[in-house]
């Protein structure tokens, strides 16, 4: 597979992942509400807003005219939702409640993956 073809395939993969994740915010909002840090107001609304932006970002990534701004938007979104990931790591009972079969260390191990997703989106800010 050529480099350009791989980048297109990975762009589609990332776009589809974000659209699917965003749709899941609407199908199962209570899941995401449960991982929201308690200091954030309007958890249900924030879940729906972040899901909407995930869908828009994923679709935008796939439209050449909007790829770069969508990638930057997804980066901003990944940074914005990072406190929920930290909240799960600092409060293992939240993760245990949602995924009782996973050890608490999983919530710490998954934090660096946010950086990988940011790097993946950043790749599409460059021509």
PyMOL CGO cylinders between C-alpha atoms (Angstrom):
from pymol import cmd
from pymol.cgo import CYLINDER

trace = [
    CYLINDER, 0.00, 0.00, 0.00, 1.42, 3.37, -0.99, 0.3, 1, 1, 1, 1, 1, 1,
    CYLINDER, 1.42, 3.37, -0.99, 1.89, 6.13, 1.56, 0.3, 1, 1, 1, 1, 1, 1,
    CYLINDER, 1.89, 6.13, 1.56, -0.92, 8.28, 0.12, 0.3, 1, 1, 1, 1, 1, 1,
    CYLINDER, -0.92, 8.28, 0.12, -3.30, 5.34, 0.04, 0.3, 1, 1, 1, 1, 1, 1,
    CYLINDER, -3.30, 5.34, 0.04, -2.45, 4.46, 3.64, 0.3, 1, 1, 1, 1, 1, 1,
    CYLINDER, -2.45, 4.46, 3.64, -3.08, 8.03, 4.75, 0.3, 1, 1, 1, 1, 1, 1,
    CYLINDER, -3.08, 8.03, 4.75, -6.48, 8.06, 3.03, 0.3, 1, 1, 1, 1, 1, 1,
    CYLINDER, -6.48, 8.06, 3.03, -7.40, 4.72, 4.58, 0.3, 1, 1, 1, 1, 1, 1,
    CYLINDER, -7.40, 4.72, 4.58, -6.33, 5.92, 8.04, 0.3, 1, 1, 1, 1, 1, 1,
    CYLINDER, -6.33, 5.92, 8.04, -8.25, 9.16, 7.56, 0.3, 1, 1, 1, 1, 1, 1,
    CYLINDER, -8.25, 9.16, 7.56, -11.39, 7.14, 6.78, 0.3, 1, 1, 1, 1, 1, 1,
    CYLINDER, -11.39, 7.14, 6.78, -10.77, 4.90, 9.77, 0.3, 1, 1, 1, 1, 1, 1,
    CYLINDER, -10.77, 4.90, 9.77, -10.40, 7.87, 12.11, 0.3, 1, 1, 1, 1, 1, 1,
    CYLINDER, -10.40, 7.87, 12.11, -13.45, 9.59, 10.62, 0.3, 1, 1, 1, 1, 1, 1,
    CYLINDER, -13.45, 9.59, 10.62, -15.62, 6.50, 10.99, 0.3, 1, 1, 1, 1, 1, 1,
    CYLINDER, -15.62, 6.50, 10.99, -14.37, 5.93, 14.55, 0.3, 1, 1, 1, 1, 1, 1,
    CYLINDER, -14.37, 5.93, 14.55, -15.33, 9.46, 15.53, 0.3, 1, 1, 1, 1, 1, 1,
    CYLINDER, -15.33, 9.46, 15.53, -18.74, 9.26, 13.87, 0.3, 1, 1, 1, 1, 1, 1,
    CYLINDER, -18.74, 9.26, 13.87, -19.44, 5.93, 15.61, 0.3, 1, 1, 1, 1, 1, 1,
    CYLINDER, -19.44, 5.93, 15.61, -18.25, 7.26, 18.97, 0.3, 1, 1, 1, 1, 1, 1,
    CYLINDER, -18.25, 7.26, 18.97, -20.34, 10.40, 18.51, 0.3, 1, 1, 1, 1, 1, 1,
    CYLINDER, -20.34, 10.40, 18.51, -23.46, 8.41, 17.66, 0.3, 1, 1, 1, 1, 1, 1,
    CYLINDER, -23.46, 8.41, 17.66, -22.87, 6.32, 20.76, 0.3, 1, 1, 1, 1, 1, 1,
    CYLINDER, -22.87, 6.32, 20.76, -23.12, 9.52, 22.85, 0.3, 1, 1, 1, 1, 1, 1,
    CYLINDER, -23.12, 9.52, 22.85, -26.74, 9.76, 21.67, 0.3, 1, 1, 1, 1, 1, 1,
    CYLINDER, -26.74, 9.76, 21.67, -27.52, 6.02, 21.92, 0.3, 1, 1, 1, 1, 1, 1,
    CYLINDER, -27.52, 6.02, 21.92, -26.02, 5.56, 25.39, 0.3, 1, 1, 1, 1, 1, 1,
    CYLINDER, -26.02, 5.56, 25.39, -25.59, 9.00, 26.96, 0.3, 1, 1, 1, 1, 1, 1,
    CYLINDER, -25.59, 9.00, 26.96, -25.87, 7.62, 30.50, 0.3, 1, 1, 1, 1, 1, 1,
    CYLINDER, -25.87, 7.62, 30.50, -22.58, 5.75, 29.96, 0.3, 1, 1, 1, 1, 1, 1,
    CYLINDER, -22.58, 5.75, 29.96, -20.74, 9.00, 29.22, 0.3, 1, 1, 1, 1, 1, 1,
    CYLINDER, -20.74, 9.00, 29.22, -22.56, 10.96, 31.93, 0.3, 1, 1, 1, 1, 1, 1,
    CYLINDER, -22.56, 10.96, 31.93, -21.21, 8.49, 34.48, 0.3, 1, 1, 1, 1, 1, 1,
    CYLINDER, -21.21, 8.49, 34.48, -17.60, 9.27, 33.58, 0.3, 1, 1, 1, 1, 1, 1,
    CYLINDER, -17.60, 9.27, 33.58, -18.05, 13.05, 33.64, 0.3, 1, 1, 1, 1, 1, 1,
    CYLINDER, -18.05, 13.05, 33.64, -16.11, 14.83, 36.38, 0.3, 1, 1, 1, 1, 1, 1,
    CYLINDER, -16.11, 14.83, 36.38, -18.61, 16.07, 38.98, 0.3, 1, 1, 1, 1, 1, 1,
    CYLINDER, -18.61, 16.07, 38.98, -17.30, 19.63, 38.82, 0.3, 1, 1, 1, 1, 1, 1,
    CYLINDER, -17.30, 19.63, 38.82, -18.57, 20.06, 35.24, 0.3, 1, 1, 1, 1, 1, 1,
    CYLINDER, -18.57, 20.06, 35.24, -22.09, 21.49, 34.94, 0.3, 1, 1, 1, 1, 1, 1,
    CYLINDER, -22.09, 21.49, 34.94, -24.81, 20.00, 32.73, 0.3, 1, 1, 1, 1, 1, 1,
    CYLINDER, -24.81, 20.00, 32.73, -23.24, 16.57, 32.23, 0.3, 1, 1, 1, 1, 1, 1,
    CYLINDER, -23.24, 16.57, 32.23, -25.99, 15.22, 29.98, 0.3, 1, 1, 1, 1, 1, 1,
    CYLINDER, -25.99, 15.22, 29.98, -25.87, 18.27, 27.72, 0.3, 1, 1, 1, 1, 1, 1,
    CYLINDER, -25.87, 18.27, 27.72, -22.08, 18.18, 27.55, 0.3, 1, 1, 1, 1, 1, 1,
    CYLINDER, -22.08, 18.18, 27.55, -22.21, 14.51, 26.53, 0.3, 1, 1, 1, 1, 1, 1,
    CYLINDER, -22.21, 14.51, 26.53, -24.61, 15.35, 23.70, 0.3, 1, 1, 1, 1, 1, 1,
    CYLINDER, -24.61, 15.35, 23.70, -22.57, 18.37, 22.62, 0.3, 1, 1, 1, 1, 1, 1,
    CYLINDER, -22.57, 18.37, 22.62, -19.33, 16.38, 22.58, 0.3, 1, 1, 1, 1, 1, 1,
    CYLINDER, -19.33, 16.38, 22.58, -21.05, 13.59, 20.67, 0.3, 1, 1, 1, 1, 1, 1,
    CYLINDER, -21.05, 13.59, 20.67, -22.33, 16.08, 18.10, 0.3, 1, 1, 1, 1, 1, 1,
    CYLINDER, -22.33, 16.08, 18.10, -18.86, 17.50, 17.64, 0.3, 1, 1, 1, 1, 1, 1,
    CYLINDER, -18.86, 17.50, 17.64, -17.40, 14.00, 17.28, 0.3, 1, 1, 1, 1, 1, 1,
    CYLINDER, -17.40, 14.00, 17.28, -19.89, 13.29, 14.48, 0.3, 1, 1, 1, 1, 1, 1,
    CYLINDER, -19.89, 13.29, 14.48, -19.23, 16.63, 12.77, 0.3, 1, 1, 1, 1, 1, 1,
    CYLINDER, -19.23, 16.63, 12.77, -15.47, 16.23, 13.12, 0.3, 1, 1, 1, 1, 1, 1,
    CYLINDER, -15.47, 16.23, 13.12, -15.52, 12.68, 11.78, 0.3, 1, 1, 1, 1, 1, 1,
    CYLINDER, -15.52, 12.68, 11.78, -17.61, 13.67, 8.77, 0.3, 1, 1, 1, 1, 1, 1,
    CYLINDER, -17.61, 13.67, 8.77, -15.59, 16.85, 8.21, 0.3, 1, 1, 1, 1, 1, 1,
    CYLINDER, -15.59, 16.85, 8.21, -12.39, 14.86, 8.20, 0.3, 1, 1, 1, 1, 1, 1,
    CYLINDER, -12.39, 14.86, 8.20, -13.68, 12.92, 5.18, 0.3, 1, 1, 1, 1, 1, 1,
    CYLINDER, -13.68, 12.92, 5.18, -14.58, 15.99, 3.11, 0.3, 1, 1, 1, 1, 1, 1,
    CYLINDER, -14.58, 15.99, 3.11, -11.35, 17.29, 1.56, 0.3, 1, 1, 1, 1, 1, 1,
    CYLINDER, -11.35, 17.29, 1.56, -12.38, 20.95, 1.86, 0.3, 1, 1, 1, 1, 1, 1,
    CYLINDER, -12.38, 20.95, 1.86, -12.96, 20.50, 5.60, 0.3, 1, 1, 1, 1, 1, 1,
    CYLINDER, -12.96, 20.50, 5.60, -10.26, 17.97, 6.50, 0.3, 1, 1, 1, 1, 1, 1,
    CYLINDER, -10.26, 17.97, 6.50, -7.81, 20.44, 8.07, 0.3, 1, 1, 1, 1, 1, 1,
    CYLINDER, -7.81, 20.44, 8.07, -10.32, 22.43, 10.15, 0.3, 1, 1, 1, 1, 1, 1,
    CYLINDER, -10.32, 22.43, 10.15, -12.05, 19.19, 11.19, 0.3, 1, 1, 1, 1, 1, 1,
    CYLINDER, -12.05, 19.19, 11.19, -8.72, 17.71, 12.30, 0.3, 1, 1, 1, 1, 1, 1,
    CYLINDER, -8.72, 17.71, 12.30, -8.03, 20.81, 14.41, 0.3, 1, 1, 1, 1, 1, 1,
    CYLINDER, -8.03, 20.81, 14.41, -11.54, 20.59, 15.83, 0.3, 1, 1, 1, 1, 1, 1,
    CYLINDER, -11.54, 20.59, 15.83, -11.03, 16.95, 16.76, 0.3, 1, 1, 1, 1, 1, 1,
    CYLINDER, -11.03, 16.95, 16.76, -7.75, 17.84, 18.46, 0.3, 1, 1, 1, 1, 1, 1,
    CYLINDER, -7.75, 17.84, 18.46, -9.55, 20.51, 20.49, 0.3, 1, 1, 1, 1, 1, 1,
    CYLINDER, -9.55, 20.51, 20.49, -12.28, 18.02, 21.35, 0.3, 1, 1, 1, 1, 1, 1,
    CYLINDER, -12.28, 18.02, 21.35, -9.76, 15.39, 22.47, 0.3, 1, 1, 1, 1, 1, 1,
    CYLINDER, -9.76, 15.39, 22.47, -8.14, 17.96, 24.75, 0.3, 1, 1, 1, 1, 1, 1,
    CYLINDER, -8.14, 17.96, 24.75, -11.55, 19.07, 26.07, 0.3, 1, 1, 1, 1, 1, 1,
    CYLINDER, -11.55, 19.07, 26.07, -12.68, 15.56, 27.00, 0.3, 1, 1, 1, 1, 1, 1,
    CYLINDER, -12.68, 15.56, 27.00, -9.35, 14.58, 28.58, 0.3, 1, 1, 1, 1, 1, 1,
    CYLINDER, -9.35, 14.58, 28.58, -10.54, 15.58, 32.08, 0.3, 1, 1, 1, 1, 1, 1,
    CYLINDER, -10.54, 15.58, 32.08, -13.14, 12.78, 31.90, 0.3, 1, 1, 1, 1, 1, 1,
    CYLINDER, -13.14, 12.78, 31.90, -10.34, 10.28, 31.18, 0.3, 1, 1, 1, 1, 1, 1,
    CYLINDER, -10.34, 10.28, 31.18, -8.30, 11.64, 34.08, 0.3, 1, 1, 1, 1, 1, 1,
    CYLINDER, -8.30, 11.64, 34.08, -11.39, 11.49, 36.29, 0.3, 1, 1, 1, 1, 1, 1,
    CYLINDER, -11.39, 11.49, 36.29, -11.75, 7.78, 35.52, 0.3, 1, 1, 1, 1, 1, 1,
    CYLINDER, -11.75, 7.78, 35.52, -8.08, 7.15, 36.28, 0.3, 1, 1, 1, 1, 1, 1,
    CYLINDER, -8.08, 7.15, 36.28, -8.23, 9.04, 39.58, 0.3, 1, 1, 1, 1, 1, 1,
    CYLINDER, -8.23, 9.04, 39.58, -11.54, 7.42, 40.55, 0.3, 1, 1, 1, 1, 1, 1,
    CYLINDER, -11.54, 7.42, 40.55, -11.20, 3.73, 39.69, 0.3, 1, 1, 1, 1, 1, 1,
    CYLINDER, -11.20, 3.73, 39.69, -14.66, 3.02, 41.10, 0.3, 1, 1, 1, 1, 1, 1,
    CYLINDER, -14.66, 3.02, 41.10, -16.10, 4.85, 38.07, 0.3, 1, 1, 1, 1, 1, 1,
    CYLINDER, -16.10, 4.85, 38.07, -14.33, 2.52, 35.67, 0.3, 1, 1, 1, 1, 1, 1,
    CYLINDER, -14.33, 2.52, 35.67, -15.05, -0.52, 37.84, 0.3, 1, 1, 1, 1, 1, 1,
    CYLINDER, -15.05, -0.52, 37.84, -18.74, 0.35, 37.81, 0.3, 1, 1, 1, 1, 1, 1,
    CYLINDER, -18.74, 0.35, 37.81, -18.76, 0.49, 34.01, 0.3, 1, 1, 1, 1, 1, 1,
    CYLINDER, -18.76, 0.49, 34.01, -16.26, -2.31, 33.33, 0.3, 1, 1, 1, 1, 1, 1,
    CYLINDER, -16.26, -2.31, 33.33, -16.10, -4.60, 36.37, 0.3, 1, 1, 1, 1, 1, 1,
    CYLINDER, -16.10, -4.60, 36.37, -13.81, -7.11, 34.65, 0.3, 1, 1, 1, 1, 1, 1,
    CYLINDER, -13.81, -7.11, 34.65, -11.03, -4.61, 33.89, 0.3, 1, 1, 1, 1, 1, 1,
    CYLINDER, -11.03, -4.61, 33.89, -8.29, -3.77, 36.40, 0.3, 1, 1, 1, 1, 1, 1,
    CYLINDER, -8.29, -3.77, 36.40, -7.99, -0.12, 37.53, 0.3, 1, 1, 1, 1, 1, 1,
    CYLINDER, -7.99, -0.12, 37.53, -4.57, 0.18, 35.84, 0.3, 1, 1, 1, 1, 1, 1,
    CYLINDER, -4.57, 0.18, 35.84, -6.39, 0.18, 32.48, 0.3, 1, 1, 1, 1, 1, 1,
    CYLINDER, -6.39, 0.18, 32.48, -7.66, 3.72, 33.12, 0.3, 1, 1, 1, 1, 1, 1,
    CYLINDER, -7.66, 3.72, 33.12, -4.08, 4.95, 33.57, 0.3, 1, 1, 1, 1, 1, 1,
    CYLINDER, -4.08, 4.95, 33.57, -2.76, 3.01, 30.58, 0.3, 1, 1, 1, 1, 1, 1,
    CYLINDER, -2.76, 3.01, 30.58, -5.41, 4.45, 28.29, 0.3, 1, 1, 1, 1, 1, 1,
    CYLINDER, -5.41, 4.45, 28.29, -4.41, 8.08, 29.03, 0.3, 1, 1, 1, 1, 1, 1,
    CYLINDER, -4.41, 8.08, 29.03, -1.41, 8.07, 26.62, 0.3, 1, 1, 1, 1, 1, 1,
    CYLINDER, -1.41, 8.07, 26.62, -3.70, 6.81, 23.86, 0.3, 1, 1, 1, 1, 1, 1,
    CYLINDER, -3.70, 6.81, 23.86, -5.36, 10.22, 23.90, 0.3, 1, 1, 1, 1, 1, 1,
    CYLINDER, -5.36, 10.22, 23.90, -2.01, 11.64, 22.78, 0.3, 1, 1, 1, 1, 1, 1,
    CYLINDER, -2.01, 11.64, 22.78, -1.90, 9.09, 19.96, 0.3, 1, 1, 1, 1, 1, 1,
    CYLINDER, -1.90, 9.09, 19.96, -5.37, 10.12, 18.80, 0.3, 1, 1, 1, 1, 1, 1,
    CYLINDER, -5.37, 10.12, 18.80, -4.28, 13.76, 18.89, 0.3, 1, 1, 1, 1, 1, 1,
    CYLINDER, -4.28, 13.76, 18.89, -1.20, 12.90, 16.82, 0.3, 1, 1, 1, 1, 1, 1,
    CYLINDER, -1.20, 12.90, 16.82, -3.36, 10.91, 14.41, 0.3, 1, 1, 1, 1, 1, 1,
    CYLINDER, -3.36, 10.91, 14.41, -5.71, 13.87, 13.91, 0.3, 1, 1, 1, 1, 1, 1,
    CYLINDER, -5.71, 13.87, 13.91, -2.76, 16.26, 13.67, 0.3, 1, 1, 1, 1, 1, 1,
    CYLINDER, -2.76, 16.26, 13.67, -1.40, 14.25, 10.74, 0.3, 1, 1, 1, 1, 1, 1,
    CYLINDER, -1.40, 14.25, 10.74, -4.40, 15.44, 8.74, 0.3, 1, 1, 1, 1, 1, 1,
    CYLINDER, -4.40, 15.44, 8.74, -3.67, 19.12, 9.42, 0.3, 1, 1, 1, 1, 1, 1,
    CYLINDER, -3.67, 19.12, 9.42, -0.69, 18.75, 7.06, 0.3, 1, 1, 1, 1, 1, 1,
    CYLINDER, -0.69, 18.75, 7.06, -0.97, 18.44, 3.29, 0.3, 1, 1, 1, 1, 1, 1,
]
cmd.load_cgo(trace, "trace")
